[in-house]
Amino acid sequence: MTKARIVVVEDEEDIRELLEYVLTREGFAVTSVSDGRKGLAEVRKQLPDLVLLDLMLPGMDGLEVCSQLKQDEDTREVAVVMLTAKGEESDIVVGLRLGADDYVTKPFSSKELVARLQAVIRRTSTAPSQEDQTIQHGPIRIDPNRHQAWSGDESLDLTATEFKILHHLARQPGRVFTRDQILSAARGDQAVATDRSVDAHIRTIRKKLGDNRAMIETIHAVGYRLKET
Ligand code: CA
């Protein structure tokens, strides 16, 4: 198996060296750079599997790097995991909207970091399930053609909006979606979640999931995701 390639963009030397050490030890092929512009250039050159991107960077900040990568057809398939500090939740939300695949908050444990990166690489190397394909994820099953969902053996009585939300989350289990992204998916347009309607829908879906309610996880100040099983 070829090694998955990761570009690390981090300006703090201690953290950069730690990341290089940990990720190399775990079998990744790692290149690291210390500023945003160099990071962007390195990703364009290598087209790695993943870029681990600090947000506060000299040269060009991480959100701008992410935005440029996701807007460019050549680089948009490269997975982006943001490396964030505590209290940067609003930046995390912006980053996810720009197309970042996940984030890891500093300080992180090496074990958790590696698990998250492996999950993202796994997820992004397999295309999301087709719109009309039946999805089975843990106890949850969704048949878009019949517009029907089940929690275990139990058929769920979901409204059209609830169904769309659950379907959207289930197409990419483990991926965090912001409230805006969930609402847009449910309404099929660029909706702005100025209200708490998404929370209300999620609450109802959880209630209907019964014993499997914990399958939908709340990510504080960021959004929701379907639990990876
Ligand atoms: Ca930094």
py3Dmol code that shows the C-alpha trace and the ligand (Angstrom):
import py3Dmol

protein = """\
ATOM      1  CA  MET A   1       0.000   0.000   0.000  1.00  0.00           C
ATOM      2  CA  THR A   2       1.366   3.441  -0.817  1.00  0.00           C
ATOM      3  CA  LYS A   3       1.702   5.849   2.044  1.00  0.00           C
ATOM      4  CA  ALA A   4      -0.940   8.531   2.357  1.00  0.00           C
ATOM      5  CA  ARG A   5       0.647  11.929   1.822  1.00  0.00           C
ATOM      6  CA  ILE A   6       0.069  14.806   4.196  1.00  0.00           C
ATOM      7  CA  VAL A   7       1.191  18.413   3.913  1.00  0.00           C
ATOM      8  CA  VAL A   8       1.415  20.129   7.301  1.00  0.00           C
ATOM      9  CA  VAL A   9       1.123  23.926   7.350  1.00  0.00           C
ATOM     10  CA  GLU A  10       1.999  25.221  10.806  1.00  0.00           C
ATOM     11  CA  ASP A  11       4.145  28.187  11.789  1.00  0.00           C
ATOM     12  CA  GLU A  12       4.899  27.146  15.377  1.00  0.00           C
ATOM     13  CA  GLU A  13       8.076  25.170  15.176  1.00  0.00           C
ATOM     14  CA  ASP A  14       7.456  22.923  18.211  1.00  0.00           C
ATOM     15  CA  ILE A  15       4.054  21.864  16.972  1.00  0.00           C
ATOM     16  CA  ARG A  16       5.262  21.416  13.414  1.00  0.00           C
ATOM     17  CA  GLU A  17       8.068  19.136  14.549  1.00  0.00           C
ATOM     18  CA  LEU A  18       5.751  17.173  16.795  1.00  0.00           C
ATOM     19  CA  LEU A  19       3.284  16.691  13.939  1.00  0.00           C
ATOM     20  CA  GLU A  20       6.029  15.617  11.592  1.00  0.00           C
ATOM     21  CA  TYR A  21       7.318  13.102  14.127  1.00  0.00           C
ATOM     22  CA  VAL A  22       3.924  11.647  15.028  1.00  0.00           C
ATOM     23  CA  LEU A  23       2.596  11.402  11.491  1.00  0.00           C
ATOM     24  CA  THR A  24       5.803   9.944  10.067  1.00  0.00           C
ATOM     25  CA  ARG A  25       5.818   7.342  12.842  1.00  0.00           C
ATOM     26  CA  GLU A  26       2.234   6.431  11.873  1.00  0.00           C
ATOM     27  CA  GLY A  27       3.329   5.725   8.328  1.00  0.00           C
ATOM     28  CA  PHE A  28       2.289   8.914   6.529  1.00  0.00           C
ATOM     29  CA  ALA A  29       4.574  10.637   4.039  1.00  0.00           C
ATOM     30  CA  VAL A  30       4.844  14.121   5.523  1.00  0.00           C
ATOM     31  CA  THR A  31       5.990  17.447   4.123  1.00  0.00           C
ATOM     32  CA  SER A  32       5.783  20.459   6.392  1.00  0.00           C
ATOM     33  CA  VAL A  33       5.944  24.171   5.721  1.00  0.00           C
ATOM     34  CA  SER A  34       5.639  27.194   7.967  1.00  0.00           C
ATOM     35  CA  ASP A  35       3.548  29.729   6.087  1.00  0.00           C
ATOM     36  CA  GLY A  36       0.300  29.942   4.169  1.00  0.00           C
ATOM     37  CA  ARG A  37       1.640  30.833   0.753  1.00  0.00           C
ATOM     38  CA  LYS A  38       4.224  28.068   0.825  1.00  0.00           C
ATOM     39  CA  GLY A  39       1.510  25.689   1.983  1.00  0.00           C
ATOM     40  CA  LEU A  40      -0.693  26.560  -0.953  1.00  0.00           C
ATOM     41  CA  ALA A  41       2.221  26.138  -3.373  1.00  0.00           C
ATOM     42  CA  GLU A  42       3.199  22.795  -1.830  1.00  0.00           C
ATOM     43  CA  VAL A  43      -0.327  21.404  -2.075  1.00  0.00           C
ATOM     44  CA  ARG A  44      -0.620  22.513  -5.700  1.00  0.00           C
ATOM     45  CA  LYS A  45       2.681  20.831  -6.472  1.00  0.00           C
ATOM     46  CA  GLN A  46       2.089  17.540  -4.634  1.00  0.00           C
ATOM     47  CA  LEU A  47      -1.679  17.086  -4.635  1.00  0.00           C
ATOM     48  CA  PRO A  48      -1.424  15.184  -1.337  1.00  0.00           C
ATOM     49  CA  ASP A  49      -4.208  13.141   0.234  1.00  0.00           C
ATOM     50  CA  LEU A  50      -4.646  15.660   3.001  1.00  0.00           C
ATOM     51  CA  VAL A  51      -3.470  19.038   4.220  1.00  0.00           C
ATOM     52  CA  LEU A  52      -3.315  19.729   7.934  1.00  0.00           C
ATOM     53  CA  LEU A  53      -3.768  23.455   8.073  1.00  0.00           C
ATOM     54  CA  ASP A  54      -3.182  25.828  10.958  1.00  0.00           C
ATOM     55  CA  LEU A  55      -5.474  28.874  10.786  1.00  0.00           C
ATOM     56  CA  MET A  56      -3.266  31.653  12.156  1.00  0.00           C
ATOM     57  CA  LEU A  57      -0.379  31.719   9.717  1.00  0.00           C
ATOM     58  CA  PRO A  58       2.058  34.247   8.329  1.00  0.00           C
ATOM     59  CA  GLY A  59       1.886  34.939   4.598  1.00  0.00           C
ATOM     60  CA  MET A  60      -1.716  33.880   4.101  1.00  0.00           C
ATOM     61  CA  ASP A  61      -4.116  32.718   6.803  1.00  0.00           C
ATOM     62  CA  GLY A  62      -5.467  29.195   6.854  1.00  0.00           C
ATOM     63  CA  LEU A  63      -9.018  30.120   5.867  1.00  0.00           C
ATOM     64  CA  GLU A  64      -7.753  31.874   2.749  1.00  0.00           C
ATOM     65  CA  VAL A  65      -5.592  28.854   1.883  1.00  0.00           C
ATOM     66  CA  CYS A  66      -8.615  26.583   2.357  1.00  0.00           C
ATOM     67  CA  SER A  67     -10.812  28.821   0.238  1.00  0.00           C
ATOM     68  CA  GLN A  68      -8.306  28.877  -2.616  1.00  0.00           C
ATOM     69  CA  LEU A  69      -7.809  25.116  -2.510  1.00  0.00           C
ATOM     70  CA  LYS A  70     -11.537  24.400  -2.556  1.00  0.00           C
ATOM     71  CA  GLN A  71     -12.217  26.860  -5.380  1.00  0.00           C
ATOM     72  CA  ASP A  72      -9.586  25.393  -7.634  1.00  0.00           C
ATOM     73  CA  GLU A  73     -10.665  22.324  -9.591  1.00  0.00           C
ATOM     74  CA  ASP A  74      -7.151  20.888  -9.443  1.00  0.00           C
ATOM     75  CA  THR A  75      -6.968  20.944  -5.651  1.00  0.00           C
ATOM     76  CA  ARG A  76     -10.551  20.729  -4.418  1.00  0.00           C
ATOM     77  CA  GLU A  77     -10.330  16.971  -3.874  1.00  0.00           C
ATOM     78  CA  VAL A  78      -7.469  17.366  -1.406  1.00  0.00           C
ATOM     79  CA  ALA A  79      -8.895  16.859   2.082  1.00  0.00           C
ATOM     80  CA  VAL A  80      -8.437  19.808   4.413  1.00  0.00           C
ATOM     81  CA  VAL A  81      -8.265  19.378   8.179  1.00  0.00           C
ATOM     82  CA  MET A  82      -8.010  22.626  10.101  1.00  0.00           C
ATOM     83  CA  LEU A  83      -5.768  22.871  13.121  1.00  0.00           C
ATOM     84  CA  THR A  84      -7.470  25.298  15.446  1.00  0.00           C
ATOM     85  CA  ALA A  85      -7.025  26.857  18.839  1.00  0.00           C
ATOM     86  CA  LYS A  86      -9.640  26.899  21.562  1.00  0.00           C
ATOM     87  CA  GLY A  87     -12.136  29.686  21.012  1.00  0.00           C
ATOM     88  CA  GLU A  88     -11.876  29.638  17.221  1.00  0.00           C
ATOM     89  CA  GLU A  89     -15.329  28.083  16.773  1.00  0.00           C
ATOM     90  CA  SER A  90     -16.523  30.829  14.443  1.00  0.00           C
ATOM     91  CA  ASP A  91     -13.479  30.267  12.236  1.00  0.00           C
ATOM     92  CA  ILE A  92     -14.212  26.551  12.273  1.00  0.00           C
ATOM     93  CA  VAL A  93     -17.731  27.214  11.006  1.00  0.00           C
ATOM     94  CA  VAL A  94     -16.366  29.471   8.244  1.00  0.00           C
ATOM     95  CA  GLY A  95     -13.786  26.837   7.306  1.00  0.00           C
ATOM     96  CA  LEU A  96     -16.379  24.060   7.086  1.00  0.00           C
ATOM     97  CA  ARG A  97     -18.539  26.295   4.902  1.00  0.00           C
ATOM     98  CA  LEU A  98     -15.548  26.877   2.656  1.00  0.00           C
ATOM     99  CA  GLY A  99     -15.263  23.126   2.256  1.00  0.00           C
ATOM    100  CA  ALA A 100     -12.832  21.996   4.968  1.00  0.00           C
ATOM    101  CA  ASP A 101     -13.430  18.339   5.816  1.00  0.00           C
ATOM    102  CA  ASP A 102     -12.771  18.397   9.546  1.00  0.00           C
ATOM    103  CA  TYR A 103     -10.834  20.159  12.287  1.00  0.00           C
ATOM    104  CA  VAL A 104      -8.679  19.253  15.259  1.00  0.00           C
ATOM    105  CA  THR A 105      -8.396  21.564  18.243  1.00  0.00           C
ATOM    106  CA  LYS A 106      -5.041  22.292  19.896  1.00  0.00           C
ATOM    107  CA  PRO A 107      -3.868  20.923  22.256  1.00  0.00           C
ATOM    108  CA  PHE A 108      -4.576  17.530  20.713  1.00  0.00           C
ATOM    109  CA  SER A 109      -3.624  14.009  21.679  1.00  0.00           C
ATOM    110  CA  SER A 110      -1.510  12.251  19.063  1.00  0.00           C
ATOM    111  CA  LYS A 111      -3.832   9.276  19.150  1.00  0.00           C
ATOM    112  CA  GLU A 112      -6.941  11.336  18.490  1.00  0.00           C
ATOM    113  CA  LEU A 113      -5.236  13.345  15.768  1.00  0.00           C
ATOM    114  CA  VAL A 114      -4.145  10.239  13.890  1.00  0.00           C
ATOM    115  CA  ALA A 115      -7.576   8.642  14.208  1.00  0.00           C
ATOM    116  CA  ARG A 116      -9.270  11.776  12.863  1.00  0.00           C
ATOM    117  CA  LEU A 117      -6.891  12.083   9.920  1.00  0.00           C
ATOM    118  CA  GLN A 118      -7.297   8.420   9.036  1.00  0.00           C
ATOM    119  CA  ALA A 119     -11.073   8.790   9.175  1.00  0.00           C
ATOM    120  CA  VAL A 120     -10.984  11.806   6.863  1.00  0.00           C
ATOM    121  CA  ILE A 121      -8.702  10.056   4.372  1.00  0.00           C
ATOM    122  CA  ARG A 122     -10.966   7.015   4.413  1.00  0.00           C
ATOM    123  CA  ARG A 123     -14.068   9.143   3.937  1.00  0.00           C
ATOM    124  CA  THR A 124     -12.690  11.346   1.179  1.00  0.00           C
ATOM    125  CA  SER A 125     -11.204   8.475  -0.797  1.00  0.00           C
ATOM    126  CA  THR A 126     -14.669   6.941  -1.136  1.00  0.00           C
ATOM    127  CA  ALA A 127     -17.219   9.132  -2.871  1.00  0.00           C
ATOM    128  CA  PRO A 128     -20.315  10.057  -0.871  1.00  0.00           C
ATOM    129  CA  SER A 129     -23.156   7.667  -1.566  1.00  0.00           C
ATOM    130  CA  GLN A 130     -25.328   8.534  -4.550  1.00  0.00           C
ATOM    131  CA  GLU A 131     -28.440  10.642  -4.002  1.00  0.00           C
ATOM    132  CA  ASP A 132     -30.775   7.743  -4.675  1.00  0.00           C
ATOM    133  CA  GLN A 133     -28.774   4.915  -3.160  1.00  0.00           C
ATOM    134  CA  THR A 134     -30.026   3.078  -0.066  1.00  0.00           C
ATOM    135  CA  ILE A 135     -27.761   3.793   2.906  1.00  0.00           C
ATOM    136  CA  GLN A 136     -27.182   1.499   5.842  1.00  0.00           C
ATOM    137  CA  HIS A 137     -25.146   3.079   8.592  1.00  0.00           C
ATOM    138  CA  GLY A 138     -25.132   1.282  11.925  1.00  0.00           C
ATOM    139  CA  PRO A 139     -28.774   0.863  12.953  1.00  0.00           C
ATOM    140  CA  ILE A 140     -29.963   3.540  10.532  1.00  0.00           C
ATOM    141  CA  ARG A 141     -31.208   2.691   7.082  1.00  0.00           C
ATOM    142  CA  ILE A 142     -32.423   5.177   4.494  1.00  0.00           C
ATOM    143  CA  ASP A 143     -34.105   4.418   1.193  1.00  0.00           C
ATOM    144  CA  PRO A 144     -34.340   7.683  -0.777  1.00  0.00           C
ATOM    145  CA  ASN A 145     -36.423   6.157  -3.551  1.00  0.00           C
ATOM    146  CA  ARG A 146     -39.164   5.136  -1.166  1.00  0.00           C
ATOM    147  CA  HIS A 147     -38.552   8.180   1.020  1.00  0.00           C
ATOM    148  CA  GLN A 148     -38.381   5.857   3.986  1.00  0.00           C
ATOM    149  CA  ALA A 149     -35.986   5.529   6.905  1.00  0.00           C
ATOM    150  CA  TRP A 150     -35.575   2.962   9.674  1.00  0.00           C
ATOM    151  CA  SER A 151     -33.986   2.945  13.097  1.00  0.00           C
ATOM    152  CA  GLY A 152     -33.197  -0.724  13.632  1.00  0.00           C
ATOM    153  CA  ASP A 153     -36.380  -2.558  12.590  1.00  0.00           C
ATOM    154  CA  GLU A 154     -38.551   0.406  13.268  1.00  0.00           C
ATOM    155  CA  SER A 155     -39.826   2.457  10.355  1.00  0.00           C
ATOM    156  CA  LEU A 156     -39.516   6.186  11.063  1.00  0.00           C
ATOM    157  CA  ASP A 157     -42.307   8.634  10.515  1.00  0.00           C
ATOM    158  CA  LEU A 158     -40.277  11.650   9.344  1.00  0.00           C
ATOM    159  CA  THR A 159     -41.449  14.868   7.743  1.00  0.00           C
ATOM    160  CA  ALA A 160     -39.943  15.729   4.353  1.00  0.00           C
ATOM    161  CA  THR A 161     -37.504  18.162   5.963  1.00  0.00           C
ATOM    162  CA  GLU A 162     -36.456  15.730   8.692  1.00  0.00           C
ATOM    163  CA  PHE A 163     -35.896  13.047   6.088  1.00  0.00           C
ATOM    164  CA  LYS A 164     -33.667  15.318   4.014  1.00  0.00           C
ATOM    165  CA  ILE A 165     -31.616  16.284   7.054  1.00  0.00           C
ATOM    166  CA  LEU A 166     -31.059  12.695   8.146  1.00  0.00           C
ATOM    167  CA  HIS A 167     -30.245  11.668   4.590  1.00  0.00           C
ATOM    168  CA  HIS A 168     -27.745  14.501   4.243  1.00  0.00           C
ATOM    169  CA  LEU A 169     -25.926  13.559   7.449  1.00  0.00           C
ATOM    170  CA  ALA A 170     -25.951   9.865   6.550  1.00  0.00           C
ATOM    171  CA  ARG A 171     -24.392  10.342   3.138  1.00  0.00           C
ATOM    172  CA  GLN A 172     -21.134  11.262   4.868  1.00  0.00           C
ATOM    173  CA  PRO A 173     -21.082   9.761   8.366  1.00  0.00           C
ATOM    174  CA  GLY A 174     -18.504  11.337  10.652  1.00  0.00           C
ATOM    175  CA  ARG A 175     -18.436  14.586   8.734  1.00  0.00           C
ATOM    176  CA  VAL A 176     -19.473  17.669  10.681  1.00  0.00           C
ATOM    177  CA  PHE A 177     -22.011  19.926   8.981  1.00  0.00           C
ATOM    178  CA  THR A 178     -22.774  23.487  10.026  1.00  0.00           C
ATOM    179  CA  ARG A 179     -26.387  24.522  10.608  1.00  0.00           C
ATOM    180  CA  ASP A 180     -26.321  26.512   7.361  1.00  0.00           C
ATOM    181  CA  GLN A 181     -25.167  23.488   5.401  1.00  0.00           C
ATOM    182  CA  ILE A 182     -27.879  21.319   6.952  1.00  0.00           C
ATOM    183  CA  LEU A 183     -30.588  23.866   6.258  1.00  0.00           C
ATOM    184  CA  SER A 184     -29.420  24.381   2.673  1.00  0.00           C
ATOM    185  CA  ALA A 185     -29.518  20.633   2.114  1.00  0.00           C
ATOM    186  CA  ALA A 186     -33.007  20.381   3.557  1.00  0.00           C
ATOM    187  CA  ARG A 187     -34.420  23.255   1.533  1.00  0.00           C
ATOM    188  CA  GLY A 188     -32.385  22.734  -1.589  1.00  0.00           C
ATOM    189  CA  ASP A 189     -31.202  26.327  -1.673  1.00  0.00           C
ATOM    190  CA  GLN A 190     -28.677  28.636  -0.052  1.00  0.00           C
ATOM    191  CA  ALA A 191     -30.652  29.037   3.134  1.00  0.00           C
ATOM    192  CA  VAL A 192     -29.292  31.030   6.020  1.00  0.00           C
ATOM    193  CA  ALA A 193     -29.863  29.491   9.404  1.00  0.00           C
ATOM    194  CA  THR A 194     -30.612  32.679  11.237  1.00  0.00           C
ATOM    195  CA  ASP A 195     -33.070  30.823  13.427  1.00  0.00           C
ATOM    196  CA  ARG A 196     -32.725  27.756  15.560  1.00  0.00           C
ATOM    197  CA  SER A 197     -34.949  25.715  13.253  1.00  0.00           C
ATOM    198  CA  VAL A 198     -32.192  23.213  12.552  1.00  0.00           C
ATOM    199  CA  ASP A 199     -31.856  22.484  16.260  1.00  0.00           C
ATOM    200  CA  ALA A 200     -35.599  21.929  16.491  1.00  0.00           C
ATOM    201  CA  HIS A 201     -35.553  19.501  13.550  1.00  0.00           C
ATOM    202  CA  ILE A 202     -32.608  17.626  15.021  1.00  0.00           C
ATOM    203  CA  ARG A 203     -34.383  17.378  18.353  1.00  0.00           C
ATOM    204  CA  THR A 204     -37.417  15.821  16.687  1.00  0.00           C
ATOM    205  CA  ILE A 205     -35.334  13.429  14.588  1.00  0.00           C
ATOM    206  CA  ARG A 206     -33.510  12.264  17.710  1.00  0.00           C
ATOM    207  CA  LYS A 207     -36.787  11.659  19.481  1.00  0.00           C
ATOM    208  CA  LYS A 208     -37.970   9.565  16.555  1.00  0.00           C
ATOM    209  CA  LEU A 209     -34.701   7.600  16.515  1.00  0.00           C
ATOM    210  CA  GLY A 210     -35.529   6.396  20.045  1.00  0.00           C
ATOM    211  CA  ASP A 211     -32.741   4.207  21.442  1.00  0.00           C
ATOM    212  CA  ASN A 212     -30.489   5.256  18.581  1.00  0.00           C
ATOM    213  CA  ARG A 213     -30.823   8.978  19.296  1.00  0.00           C
ATOM    214  CA  ALA A 214     -27.105   9.206  20.130  1.00  0.00           C
ATOM    215  CA  MET A 215     -26.319   8.482  16.462  1.00  0.00           C
ATOM    216  CA  ILE A 216     -26.683  12.214  15.846  1.00  0.00           C
ATOM    217  CA  GLU A 217     -23.905  14.035  17.652  1.00  0.00           C
ATOM    218  CA  THR A 218     -23.893  17.713  18.568  1.00  0.00           C
ATOM    219  CA  ILE A 219     -20.582  19.450  17.961  1.00  0.00           C
ATOM    220  CA  HIS A 220     -20.618  22.412  20.292  1.00  0.00           C
ATOM    221  CA  ALA A 221     -20.760  25.792  18.533  1.00  0.00           C
ATOM    222  CA  VAL A 222     -20.173  24.141  15.159  1.00  0.00           C
ATOM    223  CA  GLY A 223     -22.988  21.829  14.063  1.00  0.00           C
ATOM    224  CA  TYR A 224     -23.991  18.191  13.868  1.00  0.00           C
ATOM    225  CA  ARG A 225     -22.769  14.925  12.485  1.00  0.00           C
ATOM    226  CA  LEU A 226     -23.861  11.331  12.208  1.00  0.00           C
ATOM    227  CA  LYS A 227     -21.688   9.231  14.452  1.00  0.00           C
ATOM    228  CA  GLU A 228     -19.061   7.134  12.784  1.00  0.00           C
ATOM    229  CA  THR A 229     -19.599   3.469  13.648  1.00  0.00           C
TER     230      THR A 229
END
"""
ligand_1 = """\
1
CA
Ca -0.247 29.580 14.010
"""
view = py3Dmol.view(width=600, height=400)
view.addModel(protein, "pdb")
view.setStyle({"model": 0}, {"cartoon": {"style": "trace"}})
view.addModel(ligand_1, "xyz")
view.setStyle({"model": 1}, {"stick": {}})
view.zoomTo()
view.show()
